[in-house]
Amino acid sequence: MSPLLHDLKPSTPRQAVNTVIMVAALVGAVVYPWLVDPALVGVGFVALIYAMRNFTWNIAGGLVGLLSLAHVAGFGIGAFAVAILTWGHGINVWLAILVGMLVSSVVGVLVSLVMSRFGVNAFFFALGTAALSLAISGLAASWSVTGKVDGLQNNTMNEGFTHLQWFLDPKPLYYVALAMLVLIVLGTVWMTSRTRFGRSLPFIREDPDMAASMGIDVVRNQAVAMGLSMGLTAIPGSLIAQYTSFVSYESVLTLEIGILMMVGAIIGGSSTIAGPIVAGIGIAALEEGLRSFDVTSSSISSITQIAYAAVVILILRLGADGIVPMWNTLLDRVFSSTQGEPATVQHESKEKETAHA
């Protein structure tokens, strides 16, 4: 059974606690815009974007083990699709989002097939996809269609759900982002638990050769996962473009964004459903907290990167798989101690359960 599904089905005390926390977090996210001023609603929207892009990266990175830095290209393609098609040519924004998802998916499939063709390992997969992202960023910086270095500005005045644009009230766009995140999460859980393709992904991540010997088409499934993951990453790119009404290669196609997606998912816990989301919301809260102390934007970027490094070192020192797995281990120890069961036994059972998932 998928480890993602384990997080949603409260069959143990630990899962019951996590389910309560997730429900409380979802309720809190729904009422949040009505409890804070509009500026903080914008912060909540950005936190959802961070969480969404971490989660979509995790479909290829966490579930399949593809350490991709090409996802920043998917993020940028989604943003530029809206900017070019909707702002420049008046095409419906929802159609523009679908076009961005399709183009990003095709790029993801092609990248995975090419990398599989040459049989590269995880290290060279990361390098190759980083090179692709840099190439697309360079193309956007020199192509007139993407506004070159000046980028593209939204000069349209249409508002409403049809146009996915609200200039003064960020609440509607916040709820659109929240709905998108929930749908993506539920869709991923369904895929990993109810489809043969989804159930094959952890086997491919753990041992591609063993998965192939079991009759799984490793190359095809990796390509599909990569295409799905990058296609979904275009959604947060499109939403952030509508929120800022400005897109340039520096705002949506920097390699730093791709690294933050990867590191965010890993430090949150790439084998869990909540890990990438927790990390995304946490880093957004950290950035907002720094701004309240009048820290400059450049300093915020440096401090957040230091925070990422500190958390990664802490996780490596503790030998954990991320923040959420650490939390799960803590809960297991608490409940095993209250039930008089040795924590080590519970922990070993968890490892065996994960290995057979």
Phi, psi and chi 1 to 4 in degrees:
 res  aa     phi    psi   chi1   chi2   chi3   chi4
   1 MET       -  142.6 -178.7  176.1  -70.0      -
   2 SER   -60.6  138.7  165.8      -      -      -
   3 PRO   -63.8  -25.5   16.6  -27.7      -      -
   4 LEU   -65.7  -41.4  -66.3  179.5      -      -
   5 LEU   -66.9  -31.2 -169.9   60.6      -      -
   6 HIS   -59.4  -31.5  -85.4 -105.9      -      -
   7 ASP   -71.7  -20.1  -73.0  -22.1      -      -
   8 LEU  -101.6  -22.9  -67.9 -178.7      -      -
   9 LYS  -100.1  108.3  -63.8 -175.1   70.6  173.0
  10 PRO   -78.0   73.6   29.2  -33.7      -      -
  11 SER   -92.2   -8.5   57.4      -      -      -
  12 THR  -129.9  163.3   66.5      -      -      -
  13 PRO   -56.8  -40.4  -26.3   34.6      -      -
  14 ARG   -62.0  -43.8 -177.6 -110.9  -70.2  176.6
  15 GLN   -68.1  -32.6  -68.4  171.1    0.9      -
  16 ALA   -64.5  -42.4      -      -      -      -
  17 VAL   -62.4  -46.0  170.5      -      -      -
  18 ASN   -64.3  -35.6  -74.3  -21.1      -      -
  19 THR   -64.9  -42.3  -60.0      -      -      -
  20 VAL   -61.1  -43.1  170.5      -      -      -
  21 ILE   -62.7  -42.8  -66.9  174.9      -      -
  22 MET   -64.9  -41.7  -77.2 -167.0  -69.0      -
  23 VAL   -64.7  -42.6  171.9      -      -      -
  24 ALA   -63.4  -40.0      -      -      -      -
  25 ALA   -64.8  -39.6      -      -      -      -
  26 LEU   -66.7  -42.9 -177.8   57.9      -      -
  27 VAL   -62.5  -42.7  172.5      -      -      -
  28 GLY   -61.0  -39.1      -      -      -      -
  29 ALA   -66.0  -34.2      -      -      -      -
  30 VAL   -70.0  -42.2  171.4      -      -      -
  31 VAL   -87.7  -12.6  -57.9      -      -      -
  32 TYR   -51.4  -47.2  171.4   79.3      -      -
  33 PRO   -61.9  -22.1  -23.7   35.6      -      -
  34 TRP   -90.5   -2.6  -57.0   98.8      -      -
  35 LEU  -109.1  -10.3  -57.5  177.0      -      -
  36 VAL  -128.1  168.5  -60.8      -      -      -
  37 ASP   -77.8  165.3   59.9   49.5      -      -
  38 PRO   -56.4  -32.4  -27.9   35.7      -      -
  39 ALA   -62.5  -40.5      -      -      -      -
  40 LEU   -75.6  -23.3  -70.9  178.1      -      -
  41 VAL   -63.3  -38.9  176.0      -      -      -
  42 GLY   -62.0  -39.1      -      -      -      -
  43 VAL   -62.7  -41.3  174.1      -      -      -
  44 GLY   -62.7  -38.8      -      -      -      -
  45 PHE   -61.9  -46.3  170.0   79.1      -      -
  46 VAL   -62.5  -38.6  172.5      -      -      -
  47 ALA   -61.1  -40.2      -      -      -      -
  48 LEU   -65.1  -37.5  -68.3  173.8      -      -
  49 ILE   -63.8  -44.5  -65.6  -61.4      -      -
  50 TYR   -59.7  -46.6  -76.6   14.0      -      -
  51 ALA   -62.5  -41.6      -      -      -      -
  52 MET   -66.0  -44.1 -162.4 -175.8  -50.6      -
  53 ARG   -71.8  -33.1   69.5 -172.0 -168.2 -173.4
  54 ASN   -62.3  -43.6  -74.9   -4.8      -      -
  55 PHE   -67.0  -43.7 -170.0   88.8      -      -
  56 THR   -66.9  -36.1   55.2      -      -      -
  57 TRP   -60.6  -37.6  179.7   91.1      -      -
  58 ASN   -65.9  -22.0 -162.8   51.3      -      -
  59 ILE   -61.5  -41.1  -65.6  172.6      -      -
  60 ALA   -89.3  -40.5      -      -      -      -
  61 GLY   -77.6  -47.4      -      -      -      -
  62 GLY   -83.8  -43.9      -      -      -      -
  63 LEU   -77.7  -35.3  -65.1 -177.6      -      -
  64 VAL  -108.9  -19.1 -168.0      -      -      -
  65 GLY    85.0   21.2      -      -      -      -
  66 LEU   -90.5  106.5  -59.8  174.8      -      -
  67 LEU   -79.0   81.9  -63.4 -178.6      -      -
  68 SER   -95.0  134.5  167.6      -      -      -
  69 LEU  -109.8   11.4  -72.7  171.6      -      -
  70 ALA   -81.7  -11.3      -      -      -      -
  71 HIS   -65.8  -24.1  -79.0   62.5      -      -
  72 VAL   -63.5  -30.2   64.1      -      -      -
  73 ALA   -65.8  -40.4      -      -      -      -
  74 GLY   -62.7  -41.5      -      -      -      -
  75 PHE   -60.9  -45.9 -172.5   74.8      -      -
  76 GLY   -69.7  -38.2      -      -      -      -
  77 ILE   -61.4  -41.8  -71.8  170.8      -      -
  78 GLY   -61.3  -42.0      -      -      -      -
  79 ALA   -67.0  -45.9      -      -      -      -
  80 PHE   -71.4  -28.3  -86.4  109.6      -      -
  81 ALA   -61.5  -43.6      -      -      -      -
  82 VAL   -66.4  -44.4  168.0      -      -      -
  83 ALA   -63.2  -43.7      -      -      -      -
  84 ILE   -76.2  -48.8  -64.5  170.4      -      -
  85 LEU   -78.4  -43.0  -62.4  177.8      -      -
  86 THR   -87.6  -52.6  -58.2      -      -      -
  87 TRP   -70.7  -36.8  -56.9   -8.7      -      -
  88 GLY   -89.5  -31.8      -      -      -      -
  89 HIS  -125.8    5.7  -64.1   83.7      -      -
  90 GLY    71.4   16.3      -      -      -      -
  91 ILE   -75.0  143.3  -64.9  174.7      -      -
  92 ASN   -50.9  136.2 -177.4  -82.7      -      -
  93 VAL   -66.2  -33.6   65.1      -      -      -
  94 TRP   -66.7  -38.5  -66.2   99.7      -      -
  95 LEU   -66.0  -38.6  179.7   58.2      -      -
  96 ALA   -63.0  -38.5      -      -      -      -
  97 ILE   -63.2  -44.2  -68.3  174.2      -      -
  98 LEU   -61.8  -39.5  -70.8  176.6      -      -
  99 VAL   -63.1  -43.8  171.2      -      -      -
 100 GLY   -60.7  -40.9      -      -      -      -
 101 MET   -64.1  -42.2  -68.1  175.3   64.1      -
 102 LEU   -63.9  -47.8  178.0   60.8      -      -
 103 VAL   -62.1  -43.8  173.8      -      -      -
 104 SER   -63.2  -39.3 -176.7      -      -      -
 105 SER   -63.3  -43.4  -65.1      -      -      -
 106 VAL   -61.5  -42.9  170.9      -      -      -
 107 VAL   -60.5  -43.5  171.5      -      -      -
 108 GLY   -62.1  -44.0      -      -      -      -
 109 VAL   -62.7  -45.7  169.6      -      -      -
 110 LEU   -63.2  -41.8  -67.7  177.3      -      -
 111 VAL   -61.0  -45.7  166.9      -      -      -
 112 SER   -64.6  -42.7 -178.3      -      -      -
 113 LEU   -65.0  -40.9  -69.9  176.8      -      -
 114 VAL   -64.6  -45.0  169.7      -      -      -
 115 MET   -63.6  -38.7  -66.1  -64.3  179.5      -
 116 SER   -66.8  -36.1  -61.4      -      -      -
 117 ARG   -59.3  -38.0  173.6   67.1  177.8   80.0
 118 PHE   -93.4   -1.7  -69.0  102.1      -      -
 119 GLY    61.3   39.6      -      -      -      -
 120 VAL   -76.2  152.2  -61.4      -      -      -
 121 ASN   -85.9 -177.5   58.1   26.8      -      -
 122 ALA   -61.1  -38.6      -      -      -      -
 123 PHE   -62.3  -49.6  175.3   72.1      -      -
 124 PHE   -73.4  -25.0  -74.8  102.0      -      -
 125 PHE   -63.5  -43.2 -169.5   93.1      -      -
 126 ALA   -64.3  -43.0      -      -      -      -
 127 LEU   -64.6  -43.4  -75.3 -178.5      -      -
 128 GLY   -63.9  -42.5      -      -      -      -
 129 THR   -71.6  -29.6   51.6      -      -      -
 130 ALA   -65.6  -40.5      -      -      -      -
 131 ALA   -62.9  -39.1      -      -      -      -
 132 LEU   -62.1  -44.3  170.4   70.6      -      -
 133 SER   -63.5  -40.5  -63.2      -      -      -
 134 LEU   -64.8  -37.9  -69.8  173.7      -      -
 135 ALA   -65.3  -43.5      -      -      -      -
 136 ILE   -67.2  -37.4  -68.2  179.4      -      -
 137 SER   -62.8  -42.7  178.9      -      -      -
 138 GLY   -64.4  -37.3      -      -      -      -
 139 LEU   -63.6  -44.3  175.7   64.1      -      -
 140 ALA   -64.5  -31.5      -      -      -      -
 141 ALA   -77.5  -12.6      -      -      -      -
 142 SER  -121.4   -2.0   58.5      -      -      -
 143 TRP   -99.6  131.4 -166.1   17.2      -      -
 144 SER   -65.4  -31.5   59.2      -      -      -
 145 VAL   -62.7  -33.4  174.8      -      -      -
 146 THR   -95.5   11.4   53.7      -      -      -
 147 GLY    81.2    8.4      -      -      -      -
 148 LYS    49.9 -138.9  -63.9 -174.1  176.6  179.9
 149 VAL   -74.9  -18.5  -65.4      -      -      -
 150 ASP   -80.5  -20.5  -65.1  -31.7      -      -
 151 GLY    76.3 -170.2      -      -      -      -
 152 LEU  -122.0  139.1  -60.9  173.2      -      -
 153 GLN  -113.9  139.5 -177.4   76.9   41.5      -
 154 ASN   -83.2  112.9  179.4   17.9      -      -
 155 ASN  -108.5    7.1  -65.0  -43.1      -      -
 156 THR   -77.2  156.6   62.7      -      -      -
 157 MET  -117.2    8.4  -61.7  -57.1  -67.5      -
 158 ASN   -74.2  139.5  -62.1  -41.4      -      -
 159 GLU  -127.5  163.6  -76.3 -169.0  -84.3      -
 160 GLY   117.2  173.2      -      -      -      -
 161 PHE   -63.8  -37.1 -176.0   77.6      -      -
 162 THR   -60.6  -37.3  -56.5      -      -      -
 163 HIS   -95.0   -6.2  -56.3  -75.2      -      -
 164 LEU    51.5   47.4 -161.8   59.7      -      -
 165 GLN  -145.5  126.1 -173.0   76.4   65.9      -
 166 TRP  -137.6  120.6  -64.7  -90.8      -      -
 167 PHE   -85.8  -31.4  -66.2  103.5      -      -
 168 LEU  -108.9  -31.7  -61.2  177.9      -      -
 169 ASP  -110.4  111.5 -173.9    3.9      -      -
 170 PRO   -80.2   -4.2   28.7  -32.4      -      -
 171 LYS   -59.4  -48.8  -71.5 -169.5 -173.9   72.5
 172 PRO   -58.6  -42.7  -25.7   36.3      -      -
 173 LEU   -68.0  -32.5 -161.0   53.7      -      -
 174 TYR   -59.9  -46.4  170.4   91.2      -      -
 175 TYR   -69.9  -32.2  -77.3  115.7      -      -
 176 VAL   -62.3  -44.9  169.8      -      -      -
 177 ALA   -63.2  -41.6      -      -      -      -
 178 LEU   -63.8  -43.3  179.5   60.5      -      -
 179 ALA   -63.1  -41.7      -      -      -      -
 180 MET   -61.6  -44.3  -69.4  -75.7 -170.7      -
 181 LEU   -62.3  -44.7  177.5   59.0      -      -
 182 VAL   -62.7  -43.8  171.2      -      -      -
 183 LEU   -63.0  -42.0  -71.7  174.5      -      -
 184 ILE   -64.4  -42.3  -69.8  171.9      -      -
 185 VAL   -63.9  -48.4  170.5      -      -      -
 186 LEU   -63.4  -40.1  -67.8  178.3      -      -
 187 GLY   -63.1  -38.8      -      -      -      -
 188 THR   -67.5  -42.5  -58.0      -      -      -
 189 VAL   -61.6  -44.4  171.5      -      -      -
 190 TRP   -61.2  -44.5  176.1   83.5      -      -
 191 MET   -62.7  -44.0  176.8 -170.3   74.1      -
 192 THR   -75.8  -16.9   55.0      -      -      -
 193 SER  -108.1  -24.3   60.2      -      -      -
 194 ARG  -113.7   -8.8  -61.1  -63.4 -178.5   87.5
 195 THR  -116.8  148.5   67.5      -      -      -
 196 ARG   -62.6  -39.7  179.1 -179.9  173.7   84.0
 197 PHE   -60.4  -48.1  162.8   73.3      -      -
 198 GLY   -64.2  -38.8      -      -      -      -
 199 ARG   -70.3  -19.6  -71.3 -166.3  -66.4  -93.0
 200 SER   -80.2  -19.6   73.5      -      -      -
 201 LEU   -62.7  -45.7  -59.5 -176.8      -      -
 202 PRO   -61.8  -34.1  -23.0   34.4      -      -
 203 PHE   -64.4  -41.2  -69.4  101.9      -      -
 204 ILE   -64.1  -40.4  -63.4  174.2      -      -
 205 ARG   -64.4  -42.9  178.1 -167.3   61.0 -152.6
 206 GLU   -73.5  -42.4  -63.9  -60.8  -32.1      -
 207 ASP  -159.8   93.6 -167.9  -26.1      -      -
 208 PRO   -58.4  -38.0  -23.4   33.2      -      -
 209 ASP   -65.5  -43.2  -66.0  -28.3      -      -
 210 MET   -64.2  -39.8  179.5   65.3   73.7      -
 211 ALA   -62.2  -40.5      -      -      -      -
 212 ALA   -64.6  -37.5      -      -      -      -
 213 SER   -68.3  -19.2   68.4      -      -      -
 214 MET   -88.8    4.3  -63.5  168.5   62.0      -
 215 GLY    93.0    9.5      -      -      -      -
 216 ILE   -85.5  131.9  -63.7  173.0      -      -
 217 ASP   -79.2   91.2 -168.0  -28.8      -      -
 218 VAL   -63.0  -47.8  173.9      -      -      -
 219 VAL   -61.8  -45.4  172.5      -      -      -
 220 ARG   -65.1  -45.9 -176.6 -164.5   64.3 -174.7
 221 ASN   -68.4  -35.1  -73.4    9.3      -      -
 222 GLN   -63.1  -41.7  -76.6  179.8  -28.5      -
 223 ALA   -66.0  -42.4      -      -      -      -
 224 VAL   -63.9  -43.1  172.6      -      -      -
 225 ALA   -63.2  -41.6      -      -      -      -
 226 MET   -64.8  -42.3 -173.0   71.1  176.8      -
 227 GLY   -64.8  -43.6      -      -      -      -
 228 LEU   -62.9  -44.7  175.8   63.8      -      -
 229 SER   -63.3  -46.9 -179.0      -      -      -
 230 MET   -71.0  -34.5  -78.9 -166.4   60.9      -
 231 GLY   -62.5  -41.8      -      -      -      -
 232 LEU   -70.2  -28.9  -68.7  174.2      -      -
 233 THR   -66.6  -21.3  -55.5      -      -      -
 234 ALA   -67.1  -24.5      -      -      -      -
 235 ILE   -64.2  -53.9  -65.0  176.2      -      -
 236 PRO   -60.4  -31.8   18.1  -31.0      -      -
 237 GLY   -62.4  -42.3      -      -      -      -
 238 SER   -66.2  -41.6  -60.2      -      -      -
 239 LEU   -67.7  -40.3  -64.6 -178.7      -      -
 240 ILE   -67.8  -30.4 -159.5   68.3      -      -
 241 ALA   -65.2  -42.9      -      -      -      -
 242 GLN   -66.7  -31.7  -72.5  -65.1   91.7      -
 243 TYR   -72.9  -44.3  178.7   69.5      -      -
 244 THR   -88.6  -18.2   60.3      -      -      -
 245 SER    57.6   26.0  -69.1      -      -      -
 246 PHE  -153.4  138.3  173.5   75.8      -      -
 247 VAL  -138.4  131.5  172.1      -      -      -
 248 SER  -144.2  167.6   72.9      -      -      -
 249 TYR   -63.1  -28.0   80.7   99.5      -      -
 250 GLU   -76.6  -23.0  -72.0 -176.4  -44.8      -
 251 SER   -90.4  -25.8   65.5      -      -      -
 252 VAL  -131.4   -3.8  -64.2      -      -      -
 253 LEU  -126.5   25.0  -79.6  171.5      -      -
 254 THR   -83.6  147.0   62.2      -      -      -
 255 LEU   -63.3  -24.4 -162.4   56.9      -      -
 256 GLU   -59.1  -37.3  179.7 -176.5   -5.9      -
 257 ILE   -62.6  -44.3  -65.1  174.7      -      -
 258 GLY   -62.8  -39.9      -      -      -      -
 259 ILE   -65.6  -40.3  -65.6  173.4      -      -
 260 LEU   -65.5  -35.8  -69.0 -180.0      -      -
 261 MET   -60.1  -49.4  -71.6 -174.1 -151.3      -
 262 MET   -64.0  -51.8  175.7 -169.0  -65.5      -
 263 VAL   -66.2  -37.8  178.4      -      -      -
 264 GLY   -60.5  -44.5      -      -      -      -
 265 ALA   -66.3  -38.6      -      -      -      -
 266 ILE   -70.4  -45.6  -67.8  173.2      -      -
 267 ILE   -72.0  -26.0   67.4  173.6      -      -
 268 GLY   -74.1  -33.3      -      -      -      -
 269 GLY   124.9   93.3      -      -      -      -
 270 SER   -71.3  -14.0   59.4      -      -      -
 271 SER   -94.1    5.1   62.7      -      -      -
 272 THR  -120.5  161.0   66.0      -      -      -
 273 ILE   -78.4  -31.5 -172.6  171.8      -      -
 274 ALA   -88.4  -22.7      -      -      -      -
 275 GLY   -55.0  -56.5      -      -      -      -
 276 PRO   -60.3  -32.9  -23.5   34.5      -      -
 277 ILE   -70.6  -45.1  -61.9  173.7      -      -
 278 VAL   -59.4  -44.4  168.4      -      -      -
 279 ALA   -64.6  -41.0      -      -      -      -
 280 GLY   -63.5  -45.7      -      -      -      -
 281 ILE   -68.5  -36.6  -66.7  175.2      -      -
 282 GLY   -63.9  -42.8      -      -      -      -
 283 ILE   -70.1  -34.1 -157.9   65.2      -      -
 284 ALA   -66.1  -39.8      -      -      -      -
 285 ALA   -65.6  -38.8      -      -      -      -
 286 LEU   -62.4  -45.4  173.2   62.9      -      -
 287 GLU   -61.7  -43.1  -70.2 -178.1   -4.4      -
 288 GLU   -66.4  -37.9 -179.1   56.7   22.7      -
 289 GLY   -62.4  -38.5      -      -      -      -
 290 LEU   -67.0  -37.8  -67.5  173.0      -      -
 291 ARG   -64.2  -31.5  -74.6 -167.2  177.8   89.1
 292 SER   -66.0  -17.0   66.2      -      -      -
 293 PHE  -100.7   20.0  -69.7   99.8      -      -
 294 ASP    59.2   35.8  -65.3  -32.1      -      -
 295 VAL   -80.9  136.8  179.5      -      -      -
 296 THR   -68.3  160.4   62.8      -      -      -
 297 SER   -60.8  -42.1  -62.8      -      -      -
 298 SER   -64.2  -37.9   58.9      -      -      -
 299 SER   -69.7  -36.4  -63.1      -      -      -
 300 ILE   -60.5  -42.9  -71.0  174.4      -      -
 301 SER   -61.5  -42.7  177.2      -      -      -
 302 SER   -66.3  -43.1  -60.5      -      -      -
 303 ILE   -66.2  -40.5  -66.8  173.0      -      -
 304 THR   -64.9  -36.3   51.8      -      -      -
 305 GLN   -66.4  -37.6  -70.0  176.5   24.6      -
 306 ILE   -64.2  -40.2  -67.1  172.2      -      -
 307 ALA   -63.1  -42.3      -      -      -      -
 308 TYR   -58.2  -47.4  -93.6  119.9      -      -
 309 ALA   -61.8  -41.2      -      -      -      -
 310 ALA   -63.5  -41.8      -      -      -      -
 311 VAL   -67.4  -40.5  173.6      -      -      -
 312 VAL   -61.4  -44.3  169.5      -      -      -
 313 ILE   -62.7  -41.8  -67.9  171.7      -      -
 314 LEU   -62.3  -43.4  177.4   62.8      -      -
 315 ILE   -64.7  -42.9  -70.1  172.9      -      -
 316 LEU   -64.1  -39.4  -68.1  175.6      -      -
 317 ARG   -63.2  -37.0  178.2   67.5 -178.9   82.0
 318 LEU   -86.2   -7.4  -63.5  175.4      -      -
 319 GLY    68.4   29.7      -      -      -      -
 320 ALA   -99.1  169.8      -      -      -      -
 321 ASP   -99.4    8.9  -65.0  -33.4      -      -
 322 GLY   141.0  175.6      -      -      -      -
 323 ILE   -62.9  -48.8  -65.3  172.8      -      -
 324 VAL   -66.5  -43.8  170.5      -      -      -
 325 PRO   -58.4  -35.5  -29.6   37.6      -      -
 326 MET   -62.9  -42.7  -72.3  170.0   61.1      -
 327 TRP   -63.3  -41.8  166.3 -106.3      -      -
 328 ASN   -63.5  -40.3  -71.7  -23.0      -      -
 329 THR   -63.2  -40.4  -59.2      -      -      -
 330 LEU   -62.0  -44.2  175.2   62.8      -      -
 331 LEU   -63.4  -40.7  -71.4 -179.3      -      -
 332 ASP   -59.6  -41.5  -74.0  -20.6      -      -
 333 ARG   -67.2  -39.6  -71.3  177.7  176.4  173.3
 334 VAL   -63.0  -48.0  169.4      -      -      -
 335 PHE   -71.8  -33.9  -73.5  113.7      -      -
 336 SER   -69.1  -34.9   62.0      -      -      -
 337 SER   -69.5  -36.2   63.3      -      -      -
 338 THR   -72.0  -24.4   57.6      -      -      -
 339 GLN   -96.6    0.6  -63.6  170.9    0.9      -
 340 GLY    75.8   16.5      -      -      -      -
 341 GLU  -100.4  132.1 -178.4 -179.9   -5.9      -
 342 PRO   -55.8  133.8  -21.5   31.4      -      -
 343 ALA   -62.1  -32.6      -      -      -      -
 344 THR   -64.8  -36.0   52.5      -      -      -
 345 VAL   -64.4  -44.6  173.6      -      -      -
 346 GLN   -61.4  -41.6 -173.2   87.4   -6.9      -
 347 HIS   -66.0  -41.6 -177.4   63.4      -      -
 348 GLU   -63.7  -37.8  -69.9  174.2    0.2      -
 349 SER   -63.4  -38.8  -61.4      -      -      -
 350 LYS   -64.6  -41.4  173.5  179.8  173.3  -66.4
 351 GLU   -63.8  -41.7  -70.0 -178.0  -18.3      -
 352 LYS   -64.3  -38.2  -68.0  178.1 -179.7  178.2
 353 GLU   -64.1  -42.3 -179.0 -176.5   47.0      -
 354 THR   -66.2  -39.9  -58.1      -      -      -
 355 ALA   -64.6  -28.9      -      -      -      -
 356 HIS   -95.7    0.1  -70.8   81.9      -      -
 357 ALA   -73.1      -      -      -      -      -
